Amino acid sequence: MVLALFMLSCKTEHKNAKHDTTETVSQPKVSKFQHYDSLFMNHSEFIADEFDFPVGKPNAKGYYNAQKFGENYHLGDDWNGTGGGNTDLGDPIYAIGNGYVDFSQDIGGGWGNVIRIIHKFDDRYYESIYAHCDSVMVHAGMFVEKGKQIGTIGTADGQYLAHLHLEVRDSLFMNIGPGYSENTEGYLDPTTFINQY
């Protein structure tokens, strides 16, 4: 309803602008939080109730955390197969919890294919980010369940040995970021978060 009013208001302003540039039509603002509130209200079955690891589901069997959150100012966890090298190239990546796919694209640079999932949990929002994917199996606008395969482990187009870079954030709408920083505001330790919930 609010979105429909917003779209109608935009059309009215555009139409009026053609004929009378002095008239201003106020537009109700629809925040992204309201957008997610509406999405999850209409699809409550995708509200998260717990979280699992993104590899070796549910508890990362066959994988190890090669570079933990905070190590060398790392803003996520790097999950590698215990076989080393590229032995985990093409292995499945799973959604850590129920949620809404907000982004799924190859952004190049040191990131490669990136999937961003918004999770509503305990009346708060969190975001999980899966980077360096070899392939992606979801697209923006999809809902996913915990444990659904969303992609495969990659190398960011050959820039690294195969691994999954996972971030968990409690601040939505931040840029993709650097992957490393002394400032951890908005970022959570993924392993601690998953173990806690």
Secondary structure, 3 states (H helix, E strand, C coil): CHHHHHHHHHHHHHHHHHHCCCCCCCCCCCCHHHHHHHHHHHCHHHCCCCCCCCCHHHHHCCEEEEECCCHHHECCEEEEECCCCCCCCCCEEECCCCEEEEEEEECCCCCCEEEEEEEEECCEEEEEEEEEECEECCCCCCEECCCCEEEECECCCCCCCCEEEEEEECCCCCCCCCCECCCCCCEECHHHHHHHC
